[in-house]
Amino acid sequence: MMRAMYIVPVLVVLGALALSSVFIVDERKKALVLQFGQVTQVKSDPGLGFKIPFVQDVVYYEDRILGLQTTPLEVTMLDDRRLVVDAFSRWRIVDLVQFREAVGVGGETQGLRRLEGIVNPAIQEVLGSVPSNRVLSEDRTALMNQIRDIARRQAANLGIEVIDVRLTRTDLPEQNLEATFARMRAEREREAADEIARGGEAAQRVRASADRTVVELTSDARRQAEVVRGEADAERNRILAESYGRDPEFFAFIRSLTAYEVSLQGANSSIVMQPDSEFFDYLRSDQAPADPAETPEAAPAPAPAPAP
């Protein structure tokens, strides 16, 4: 009985020692076995590992690709324009021993700080040597590759591999935005004024051309009308002369009737003349005047003034 009482505690202690000497490495992790702060074993493959209980410790590190979002920083470009830039970097630990010696007990958190201290100066170095329009053009990819290469060379001393660096934002500082917008508005207003001026000039040319065309067409129409009117008057005079030559007496009679019609229009027409005037020869007798060719053309006499 006394022996059994000692065996059970011994077994418990041995079991505890056995359990404490075994550790498990997940497939997403890597592990370092440390003895008094010194690395004694590197466990990179997933599975069981063994260590000396109470003497050695196990520290786990990520084996997956990690991300780093840098804090925004202002960069002065080659053309003296300032841009607020931040970037996103992907990285992983490739040398556990070197990483441990570089960052100490801080692990991945300290690794992020150290990596950001590498990426930000690389961004300033690359972007500070080019004008701002290259950052906003197709050269952006080449610039990001340059930043990645610089960060990759410097991060190799930390046991870190920089897989990629991408610029996520390139904006103007807040204090420069209003000035930039004002300059853009002024440029657009100037362009609009230029377009309005060119449009007004073109409209003036069109109106002047239209006015000139109207004057030319009107003048030509008047000329043609005068020609037609002259031809008509000539034809009328020719017909009148021909008619007069054929029958002078009939022509005189028609002219007298026309003079009567013109003179005696209206309800209160009055004519003042001598009673024996030749104007009424065709009204006093059915005989024609002795010399119709000499009969004067009757014209409407002015109306007498009203009695006071």
FIKOL-86015 format. One record per residue (C-alpha): x, z, y. Coordinates in steps of 0.02 Angstrom, whole numbers, padded with zeros to 5 digits, always signed. Example, Ala and Ser with C-alpha at 12.3 -4.5 7.8 and 13.67 -1.06 7.14 Angstrom:
// FIKOL-86015
+00615+00390-00225;+00684+00357-00053;
// end
This chain:
// FIKOL-86015
+00000+00000+00000;+00138+00045+00119;+00223-00123+00082;+00063-00219+00118;+00044-00131+00283;+00214-00201+00338;+00191-00376+00266;+00035-00417+00368;+00114-00386+00539;+00267-00481+00485;+00160-00629+00434;+00068-00623+00599;+00230-00623+00694;+00299-00765+00590;+00139-00865+00617;+00147-00836+00803;+00330-00890+00805;+00288-01045+00706;+00146-01092+00823;+00250-01062+00977;+00387-01173+00909;+00271-01322+00895;+00206-01427+01040;+00101-01584+01048;+00137-01733+01159;-00017-01833+01209;-00005-02023+01208;-00026-02022+01397;+00117-01900+01423;+00303-01875+01402;+00389-01707+01379;+00553-01621+01416;+00614-01470+01320;+00708-01354+01437;+00820-01208+01393;+00864-01098+01539;+00820-01243+01655;+00930-01368+01566;+00859-01518+01473;+00891-01505+01286;+00767-01630+01218;+00666-01781+01278;+00502-01816+01188;+00440-01989+01238;+00335-02031+01085;+00164-01951+01056;+00150-01825+00914;+00218-01656+00863;+00379-01583+00932;+00477-01425+00898;+00566-01303+01009;+00644-01131+00998;+00509-01001+01035;+00528-00893+01190;+00692-00979+01232;+00643-01157+01266;+00500-01220+01374;+00406-01387+01373;+00367-01483+01534;+00246-01630+01528;+00251-01785+01638;+00134-01933+01656;+00179-02087+01556;+00044-02192+01641;+00059-02299+01797;+00028-02192+01950;-00030-02238+02125;+00033-02192+02297;-00071-02214+02455;+00046-02200+02603;-00004-02119+02766;-00035-02239+02912;+00117-02272+03020;+00147-02375+03177;+00268-02519+03161;+00342-02614+03309;+00350-02798+03265;+00483-02922+03319;+00368-02983+03461;+00350-02803+03525;+00172-02787+03463;+00128-02625+03377;+00027-02619+03217;-00042-02475+03116;+00007-02508+02935;-00026-02419+02772;+00012-02473+02595;-00030-02438+02414;+00108-02428+02284;+00102-02422+02094;+00244-02333+02003;+00291-02247+01842;+00423-02128+01776;+00551-02218+01669;+00692-02090+01658;+00629-01913+01630;+00798-01827+01644;+00843-01916+01806;+00670-01885+01875;+00681-01700+01833;+00851-01684+01916;+00788-01777+02072;+00623-01687+02103;+00654-01521+02018;+00503-01417+01970;+00389-01512+02089;+00346-01644+01959;+00236-01792+02007;+00182-01711+02170;+00360-01701+02232;+00391-01875+02162;+00250-01943+02272;+00328-01866+02426;+00499-01934+02386;+00428-02107+02348;+00329-02111+02510;+00490-02071+02602;+00561-02229+02524;+00413-02346+02545;+00376-02307+02729;+00553-02347+02791;+00551-02505+02686;+00390-02558+02772;+00464-02526+02944;+00624-02618+02899;+00536-02775+02835;+00392-02787+02959;+00501-02740+03107;+00605-02897+03079;+00461-03023+03087;+00330-03069+03219;+00153-03004+03199;+00078-03173+03157;+00177-03179+02994;+00095-03017+02936;-00076-03099+02957;-00028-03264+02874;+00016-03325+02701;+00190-03248+02721;+00109-03078+02694;+00138-03090+02506;+00323-03128+02528;+00339-02980+02648;+00258-02863+02522;+00377-02923+02387;+00524-02885+02501;+00458-02709+02529;+00435-02687+02342;+00613-02743+02304;+00688-02624+02432;+00584-02478+02369;+00624-02522+02189;+00813-02516+02219;+00806-02349+02308;+00680-02269+02190;+00789-02309+02039;+00895-02157+02087;+00741-02049+02058;+00708-02117+01883;+00555-02208+01953;+00508-02391+01933;+00409-02463+02079;+00293-02592+02002;+00207-02658+02158;+00179-02626+02343;+00027-02693+02436;-00015-02681+02621;-00194-02617+02633;-00214-02614+02823;-00129-02696+02972;-00225-02651+03130;-00186-02628+03313;-00172-02449+03377;-00330-02379+03456;-00254-02376+03630;-00214-02562+03618;-00379-02621+03548;-00475-02616+03713;-00337-02709+03805;-00330-02838+03666;-00518-02861+03668;-00517-02878+03858;-00381-03011+03847;-00479-03103+03712;-00638-03096+03818;-00543-03162+03970;-00471-03306+03868;-00642-03350+03798;-00721-03342+03971;-00584-03455+04040;-00612-03579+03898;-00800-03572+03931;-00772-03604+04118;-00660-03752+04075;-00792-03823+03959;-00927-03799+04091;-00819-03885+04222;-00783-04031+04105;-00967-04042+04063;-01015-04042+04248;-00887-04178+04283;-00953-04284+04139;-01132-04256+04198;-01083-04309+04374;-01004-04468+04307;-01161-04506+04206;-01274-04475+04357;-01164-04584+04469;-01167-04723+04341;-01355-04707+04323;-01379-04710+04513;-01268-04864+04527;-01365-04949+04387;-01530-04907+04475;-01467-04981+04639;-01403-05137+04552;-01564-05161+04454;-01672-05129+04609;-01570-05249+04715;-01578-05382+04580;-01766-05356+04561;-01792-05370+04749;-01686-05527+04755;-01785-05604+04614;-01948-05550+04698;-01893-05630+04862;-01848-05788+04770;-02015-05792+04680;-02107-05750+04841;-02016-05887+04935;-02052-06012+04798;-02235-05959+04800;-02245-05976+04989;-02164-06146+04980;-02285-06200+04844;-02432-06132+04945;-02375-06223+05101;-02349-06381+05001;-02525-06369+04930;-02598-06332+05103;-02504-06476+05181;-02556-06592+05042;-02737-06535+05057;-02733-06553+05246;-02664-06728+05230;-02802-06782+05110;-02952-06718+05212;-02912-06646+05385;-03095-06619+05427;-03129-06516+05270;-02969-06419+05300;-03023-06378+05478;-03194-06325+05414;-03118-06207+05284;-03000-06133+05413;-03147-06101+05530;-03247-06013+05393;-03096-05906+05352;-03077-05862+05536;-03263-05816+05543;-03246-05706+05391;-03096-05615+05459;-03168-05595+05634;-03343-05537+05588;-03300-05400+05463;-03384-05232+05478;-03555-05177+05541;-03508-05162+05725;-03395-05313+05751;-03393-05383+05927;-03311-05539+05999;-03292-05574+06184;-03266-05759+06229;-03343-05900+06330;-03508-05971+06263;-03441-06147+06256;-03286-06097+06160;-03233-06215+06021;-03224-06067+05901;-03411-06081+05866;-03423-06271+05855;-03470-06265+05670;-03603-06132+05705;-03688-06225+05849;-03703-06394+05766;-03690-06473+05596;-03573-06600+05674;-03387-06581+05655;-03280-06565+05812;-03218-06723+05888;-03038-06688+05844;-03028-06562+05699;-02840-06572+05697;-02836-06498+05872;-02956-06355+05830;-02861-06194+05859;-02852-06066+05723;-02971-05928+05764;-02898-05755+05765;-02995-05594+05769;-03021-05538+05947;-02989-05357+05990;-03145-05250+05994;-03208-05204+06167;-03173-05032+06228;-03323-04914+06211;-03426-04883+06365;-03393-04719+06449;
// end
